[in-house]
């Protein structure tokens, strides 16, 4: 019984890690498409919301309930904050 619980917990964590990795790759693709030479083309925030909703359809409503909405931080390759959307 204990081993079955541990296996289920590990599988949930594995699925969670897989989904997070997939979201990160899709957001990175969007950034490559919409950010060039420090300029952010219109539509980046919409694309990121689309990516997130593809994996979790309720996330948009959940982020709006806290009154803050979606916050996107644009960072350079060293991790320095360049802009907040």
N, CA, C and O atoms as a GROMACS GRO file, in nm:
protein
  340
    1UNK      N    1   0.082  -0.118   0.000
    1UNK     CA    2   0.000   0.000   0.000
    1UNK      C    3   0.088   0.126   0.000
    1UNK      O    4   0.064   0.219  -0.078
    2UNK      N    5   0.186   0.130   0.085
    2UNK     CA    6   0.273   0.246   0.092
    2UNK      C    7   0.347   0.267  -0.040
    2UNK      O    8   0.361   0.381  -0.085
    3UNK      N    9   0.393   0.160  -0.102
    3UNK     CA   10   0.464   0.173  -0.228
    3UNK      C   11   0.373   0.226  -0.338
    3UNK      O   12   0.417   0.305  -0.422
    4UNK      N   13   0.244   0.185  -0.338
    4UNK     CA   14   0.151   0.235  -0.438
    4UNK      C   15   0.131   0.385  -0.422
    4UNK      O   16   0.125   0.457  -0.522
    5UNK      N   17   0.122   0.433  -0.300
    5UNK     CA   18   0.108   0.578  -0.277
    5UNK      C   19   0.231   0.652  -0.326
    5UNK      O   20   0.220   0.757  -0.390
    6UNK      N   21   0.346   0.598  -0.297
    6UNK     CA   22   0.471   0.662  -0.340
    6UNK      C   23   0.480   0.666  -0.492
    6UNK      O   24   0.522   0.767  -0.549
    7UNK      N   25   0.441   0.558  -0.558
    7UNK     CA   26   0.444   0.553  -0.705
    7UNK      C   27   0.347   0.656  -0.763
    7UNK      O   28   0.382   0.727  -0.857
    8UNK      N   29   0.225   0.664  -0.707
    8UNK     CA   30   0.128   0.763  -0.756
    8UNK      C   31   0.180   0.905  -0.737
    8UNK      O   32   0.166   0.989  -0.825
    9UNK      N   33   0.239   0.931  -0.621
    9UNK     CA   34   0.295   1.064  -0.595
    9UNK      C   35   0.406   1.096  -0.694
    9UNK      O   36   0.412   1.207  -0.746
   10UNK      N   37   0.493   1.000  -0.720
   10UNK     CA   38   0.603   1.021  -0.815
   10UNK      C   39   0.551   1.042  -0.957
   10UNK      O   40   0.607   1.122  -1.032
   11UNK      N   41   0.444   0.971  -0.994
   11UNK     CA   42   0.386   0.989  -1.128
   11UNK      C   43   0.324   1.128  -1.142
   11UNK      O   44   0.337   1.192  -1.246
   12UNK      N   45   0.256   1.174  -1.037
   12UNK     CA   46   0.198   1.310  -1.041
   12UNK      C   47   0.309   1.413  -1.057
   12UNK      O   48   0.296   1.507  -1.135
   13UNK      N   49   0.418   1.396  -0.984
   13UNK     CA   50   0.530   1.490  -0.994
   13UNK      C   51   0.591   1.485  -1.133
   13UNK      O   52   0.628   1.589  -1.188
   14UNK      N   53   0.602   1.367  -1.190
   14UNK     CA   54   0.658   1.353  -1.324
   14UNK      C   55   0.570   1.425  -1.426
   14UNK      O   56   0.620   1.495  -1.514
   15UNK      N   57   0.436   1.407  -1.416
   15UNK     CA   58   0.344   1.475  -1.507
   15UNK      C   59   0.355   1.626  -1.490
   15UNK      O   60   0.358   1.700  -1.588
   16UNK      N   61   0.362   1.672  -1.366
   16UNK     CA   62   0.375   1.815  -1.337
   16UNK      C   63   0.503   1.870  -1.401
   16UNK      O   64   0.499   1.975  -1.465
   17UNK      N   65   0.614   1.801  -1.385
   17UNK     CA   66   0.742   1.844  -1.444
   17UNK      C   67   0.734   1.847  -1.596
   17UNK      O   68   0.788   1.937  -1.660
   18UNK      N   69   0.667   1.747  -1.655
   18UNK     CA   70   0.655   1.740  -1.800
   18UNK      C   71   0.574   1.859  -1.852
   18UNK      O   72   0.613   1.922  -1.950
   19UNK      N   73   0.462   1.889  -1.788
   19UNK     CA   74   0.378   2.001  -1.832
   19UNK      C   75   0.454   2.132  -1.817
   19UNK      O   76   0.449   2.216  -1.907
   20UNK      N   77   0.523   2.152  -1.706
   20UNK     CA   78   0.601   2.274  -1.688
   20UNK      C   79   0.708   2.288  -1.795
   20UNK      O   80   0.730   2.398  -1.846
   21UNK      N   81   0.774   2.180  -1.829
   21UNK     CA   82   0.877   2.185  -1.933
   21UNK      C   83   0.815   2.221  -2.068
   21UNK      O   84   0.873   2.299  -2.143
   22UNK      N   85   0.699   2.165  -2.097
   22UNK     CA   86   0.632   2.194  -2.224
   22UNK      C   87   0.589   2.341  -2.229
   22UNK      O   88   0.607   2.406  -2.332
   23UNK      N   89   0.534   2.392  -2.120
   23UNK     CA   90   0.496   2.534  -2.116
   23UNK      C   91   0.618   2.622  -2.136
   23UNK      O   92   0.615   2.717  -2.214
   24UNK      N   93   0.727   2.591  -2.066
   24UNK     CA   94   0.849   2.670  -2.080
   24UNK      C   95   0.900   2.673  -2.223
   24UNK      O   96   0.941   2.778  -2.273
   25UNK      N   97   0.899   2.559  -2.290
   25UNK     CA   98   0.944   2.555  -2.430
   25UNK      C   99   0.855   2.638  -2.520
   25UNK      O  100   0.905   2.709  -2.608
   26UNK      N  101   0.724   2.631  -2.500
   26UNK     CA  102   0.631   2.709  -2.582
   26UNK      C  103   0.643   2.859  -2.556
   26UNK      O  104   0.634   2.939  -2.649
   27UNK      N  105   0.663   2.898  -2.431
   27UNK     CA  106   0.682   3.040  -2.399
   27UNK      C  107   0.814   3.088  -2.459
   27UNK      O  108   0.822   3.201  -2.508
   28UNK      N  109   0.916   3.006  -2.454
   28UNK     CA  110   1.045   3.042  -2.514
   28UNK      C  111   1.030   3.063  -2.666
   28UNK      O  112   1.088   3.156  -2.722
   29UNK      N  113   0.954   2.976  -2.731
   29UNK     CA  114   0.928   2.992  -2.875
   29UNK      C  115   0.857   3.123  -2.902
   29UNK      O  116   0.890   3.193  -2.998
   30UNK      N  117   0.758   3.158  -2.819
   30UNK     CA  118   0.686   3.284  -2.836
   30UNK      C  119   0.781   3.402  -2.820
   30UNK      O  120   0.775   3.498  -2.897
   31UNK      N  121   0.868   3.394  -2.720
   31UNK     CA  122   0.964   3.503  -2.698
   31UNK      C  123   1.055   3.520  -2.819
   31UNK      O  124   1.084   3.633  -2.860
   32UNK      N  125   1.100   3.410  -2.875
   32UNK     CA  126   1.186   3.420  -2.994
   32UNK      C  127   1.113   3.483  -3.112
   32UNK      O  128   1.174   3.553  -3.194
   33UNK      N  129   0.984   3.457  -3.120
   33UNK     CA  130   0.905   3.512  -3.230
   33UNK      C  131   0.874   3.661  -3.211
   33UNK      O  132   0.872   3.736  -3.308
   34UNK      N  133   0.851   3.703  -3.088
   34UNK     CA  134   0.802   3.838  -3.062
   34UNK      C  135   0.906   3.937  -3.009
   34UNK      O  136   0.878   4.056  -3.005
   35UNK      N  137   1.023   3.890  -2.970
   35UNK     CA  138   1.126   3.981  -2.917
   35UNK      C  139   1.247   3.977  -3.008
   35UNK      O  140   1.310   3.873  -3.027
   36UNK      N  141   1.279   4.094  -3.064
   36UNK     CA  142   1.396   4.105  -3.152
   36UNK      C  143   1.471   4.234  -3.120
   36UNK      O  144   1.412   4.342  -3.120
   37UNK      N  145   1.600   4.222  -3.094
   37UNK     CA  146   1.687   4.337  -3.067
   37UNK      C  147   1.632   4.426  -2.957
   37UNK      O  148   1.639   4.549  -2.967
   38UNK      N  149   1.576   4.366  -2.854
   38UNK     CA  150   1.523   4.442  -2.741
   38UNK      C  151   1.385   4.500  -2.763
   38UNK      O  152   1.329   4.560  -2.671
   39UNK      N  153   1.329   4.484  -2.881
   39UNK     CA  154   1.195   4.536  -2.909
   39UNK      C  155   1.093   4.423  -2.900
   39UNK      O  156   1.113   4.315  -2.955
   40UNK      N  157   0.985   4.450  -2.829
   40UNK     CA  158   0.880   4.350  -2.810
   40UNK      C  159   0.764   4.383  -2.903
   40UNK      O  160   0.701   4.488  -2.891
   41UNK      N  161   0.736   4.291  -2.996
   41UNK     CA  162   0.624   4.311  -3.088
   41UNK      C  163   0.492   4.294  -3.013
   41UNK      O  164   0.484   4.216  -2.918
   42UNK      N  165   0.388   4.365  -3.058
   42UNK     CA  166   0.256   4.346  -2.997
   42UNK      C  167   0.210   4.200  -3.014
   42UNK      O  168   0.238   4.137  -3.116
   43UNK      N  169   0.140   4.150  -2.915
   43UNK     CA  170   0.086   4.015  -2.924
   43UNK      C  171   0.157   3.912  -2.838
   43UNK      O  172   0.109   3.800  -2.824
   44UNK      N  173   0.269   3.948  -2.779
   44UNK     CA  174   0.344   3.852  -2.697
   44UNK      C  175   0.262   3.803  -2.578
   44UNK      O  176   0.256   3.684  -2.551
   45UNK      N  177   0.200   3.897  -2.507
   45UNK     CA  178   0.121   3.859  -2.390
   45UNK      C  179   0.005   3.768  -2.430
   45UNK      O  180  -0.024   3.671  -2.360
   46UNK      N  181  -0.061   3.798  -2.540
   46UNK     CA  182  -0.170   3.712  -2.588
   46UNK      C  183  -0.120   3.572  -2.620
   46UNK      O  184  -0.186   3.473  -2.587
   47UNK      N  185  -0.004   3.562  -2.684
   47UNK     CA  186   0.051   3.432  -2.719
   47UNK      C  187   0.084   3.351  -2.593
   47UNK      O  188   0.057   3.231  -2.588
   48UNK      N  189   0.142   3.417  -2.494
   48UNK     CA  190   0.176   3.348  -2.370
   48UNK      C  191   0.049   3.299  -2.300
   48UNK      O  192   0.046   3.187  -2.249
   49UNK      N  193  -0.055   3.381  -2.298
   49UNK     CA  194  -0.182   3.338  -2.239
   49UNK      C  195  -0.239   3.218  -2.313
   49UNK      O  196  -0.292   3.125  -2.251
   50UNK      N  197  -0.228   3.218  -2.447
   50UNK     CA  198  -0.274   3.104  -2.527
   50UNK      C  199  -0.201   2.977  -2.489
   50UNK      O  200  -0.262   2.871  -2.474
   51UNK      N  201  -0.070   2.987  -2.475
   51UNK     CA  202   0.012   2.871  -2.439
   51UNK      C  203  -0.031   2.816  -2.303
   51UNK      O  204  -0.050   2.696  -2.288
   52UNK      N  205  -0.046   2.904  -2.207
   52UNK     CA  206  -0.082   2.859  -2.072
   52UNK      C  207  -0.221   2.798  -2.071
   52UNK      O  208  -0.242   2.694  -2.008
   53UNK      N  209  -0.317   2.860  -2.140
   53UNK     CA  210  -0.452   2.805  -2.144
   53UNK      C  211  -0.458   2.669  -2.212
   53UNK      O  212  -0.544   2.588  -2.182
   54UNK      N  213  -0.366   2.644  -2.304
   54UNK     CA  214  -0.364   2.513  -2.371
   54UNK      C  215  -0.337   2.400  -2.271
   54UNK      O  216  -0.384   2.288  -2.290
   55UNK      N  217  -0.263   2.430  -2.167
   55UNK     CA  218  -0.230   2.330  -2.066
   55UNK      C  219  -0.322   2.337  -1.945
   55UNK      O  220  -0.344   2.236  -1.878
   56UNK      N  221  -0.374   2.456  -1.915
   56UNK     CA  222  -0.462   2.473  -1.799
   56UNK      C  223  -0.568   2.578  -1.834
   56UNK      O  224  -0.546   2.697  -1.813
   57UNK      N  225  -0.684   2.534  -1.887
   57UNK     CA  226  -0.786   2.627  -1.933
   57UNK      C  227  -0.839   2.721  -1.825
   57UNK      O  228  -0.891   2.828  -1.858
   58UNK      N  229  -0.828   2.686  -1.699
   58UNK     CA  230  -0.882   2.769  -1.590
   58UNK      C  231  -0.782   2.871  -1.537
   58UNK      O  232  -0.817   2.952  -1.451
   59UNK      N  233  -0.661   2.869  -1.584
   59UNK     CA  234  -0.557   2.954  -1.526
   59UNK      C  235  -0.586   3.102  -1.546
   59UNK      O  236  -0.556   3.182  -1.457
   60UNK      N  237  -0.643   3.140  -1.659
   60UNK     CA  238  -0.669   3.282  -1.684
   60UNK      C  239  -0.767   3.336  -1.581
   60UNK      O  240  -0.745   3.442  -1.522
   61UNK      N  241  -0.876   3.263  -1.558
   61UNK     CA  242  -0.975   3.306  -1.460
   61UNK      C  243  -0.913   3.308  -1.320
   61UNK      O  244  -0.940   3.399  -1.242
   62UNK      N  245  -0.831   3.210  -1.290
   62UNK     CA  246  -0.769   3.203  -1.158
   62UNK      C  247  -0.675   3.321  -1.134
   62UNK      O  248  -0.670   3.374  -1.024
   63UNK      N  249  -0.600   3.362  -1.236
   63UNK     CA  250  -0.508   3.474  -1.218
   63UNK      C  251  -0.583   3.606  -1.209
   63UNK      O  252  -0.536   3.700  -1.146
   64UNK      N  253  -0.699   3.615  -1.272
   64UNK     CA  254  -0.777   3.739  -1.264
   64UNK      C  255  -0.848   3.753  -1.130
   64UNK      O  256  -0.879   3.865  -1.089
   65UNK      N  257  -0.875   3.643  -1.063
   65UNK     CA  258  -0.944   3.648  -0.935
   65UNK      C  259  -0.860   3.719  -0.829
   65UNK      O  260  -0.915   3.777  -0.735
   66UNK      N  261  -0.730   3.714  -0.842
   66UNK     CA  262  -0.646   3.780  -0.741
   66UNK      C  263  -0.631   3.929  -0.769
   66UNK      O  264  -0.566   4.001  -0.692
   67UNK      N  265  -0.691   3.977  -0.877
   67UNK     CA  266  -0.689   4.119  -0.909
   67UNK      C  267  -0.562   4.167  -0.976
   67UNK      O  268  -0.551   4.285  -1.009
   68UNK      N  269  -0.467   4.079  -0.998
   68UNK     CA  270  -0.339   4.119  -1.056
   68UNK      C  271  -0.325   4.080  -1.202
   68UNK      O  272  -0.255   4.148  -1.277
   69UNK      N  273  -0.388   3.973  -1.244
   69UNK     CA  274  -0.374   3.927  -1.381
   69UNK      C  275  -0.240   3.859  -1.405
   69UNK      O  276  -0.165   3.831  -1.311
   70UNK      N  277  -0.211   3.835  -1.530
   70UNK     CA  278  -0.087   3.768  -1.569
   70UNK      C  279   0.027   3.870  -1.571
   70UNK      O  280   0.013   3.978  -1.628
   71UNK      N  281   0.137   3.835  -1.510
   71UNK     CA  282   0.256   3.921  -1.509
   71UNK      C  283   0.367   3.846  -1.580
   71UNK      O  284   0.398   3.732  -1.546
   72UNK      N  285   0.427   3.910  -1.678
   72UNK     CA  286   0.535   3.850  -1.755
   72UNK      C  287   0.660   3.935  -1.737
   72UNK      O  288   0.658   4.056  -1.759
   73UNK      N  289   0.768   3.870  -1.696
   73UNK     CA  290   0.895   3.938  -1.680
   73UNK      C  291   0.985   3.903  -1.798
   73UNK      O  292   1.006   3.786  -1.828
   74UNK      N  293   1.037   4.005  -1.864
   74UNK     CA  294   1.131   3.985  -1.974
   74UNK      C  295   1.271   4.003  -1.916
   74UNK      O  296   1.304   4.107  -1.858
   75UNK      N  297   1.354   3.899  -1.931
   75UNK     CA  298   1.490   3.901  -1.876
   75UNK      C  299   1.591   3.872  -1.987
   75UNK      O  300   1.559   3.805  -2.085
   76UNK      N  301   1.711   3.922  -1.970
   76UNK     CA  302   1.817   3.891  -2.065
   76UNK      C  303   1.878   3.755  -2.030
   76UNK      O  304   1.836   3.690  -1.934
   77UNK      N  305   1.977   3.713  -2.109
   77UNK     CA  306   2.035   3.580  -2.088
   77UNK      C  307   2.114   3.567  -1.959
   77UNK      O  308   2.152   3.457  -1.920
   78UNK      N  309   2.138   3.679  -1.890
   78UNK     CA  310   2.206   3.675  -1.760
   78UNK      C  311   2.107   3.679  -1.644
   78UNK      O  312   2.146   3.669  -1.528
   79UNK      N  313   1.978   3.693  -1.677
   79UNK     CA  314   1.875   3.696  -1.574
   79UNK      C  315   1.836   3.834  -1.525
   79UNK      O  316   1.754   3.848  -1.435
   80UNK      N  317   1.895   3.937  -1.585
   80UNK     CA  318   1.861   4.074  -1.544
   80UNK      C  319   1.724   4.112  -1.598
   80UNK      O  320   1.693   4.086  -1.714
   81UNK      N  321   1.644   4.174  -1.515
   81UNK     CA  322   1.509   4.215  -1.553
   81UNK      C  323   1.516   4.332  -1.650
   81UNK      O  324   1.578   4.434  -1.622
   82UNK      N  325   1.451   4.316  -1.766
   82UNK     CA  326   1.448   4.423  -1.866
   82UNK      C  327   1.315   4.495  -1.867
   82UNK      O  328   1.311   4.618  -1.879
   83UNK      N  329   1.205   4.419  -1.854
   83UNK     CA  330   1.074   4.480  -1.863
   83UNK      C  331   0.970   4.387  -1.800
   83UNK      O  332   0.987   4.265  -1.799
   84UNK      N  333   0.863   4.447  -1.747
   84UNK     CA  334   0.751   4.371  -1.693
   84UNK      C  335   0.628   4.404  -1.775
   84UNK      O  336   0.596   4.522  -1.795
   85UNK      N  337   0.560   4.302  -1.824
   85UNK     CA  338   0.435   4.323  -1.900
   85UNK      C  339   0.317   4.292  -1.811
   85UNK      O  340   0.203   4.303  -1.855
   0.00000   0.00000   0.00000
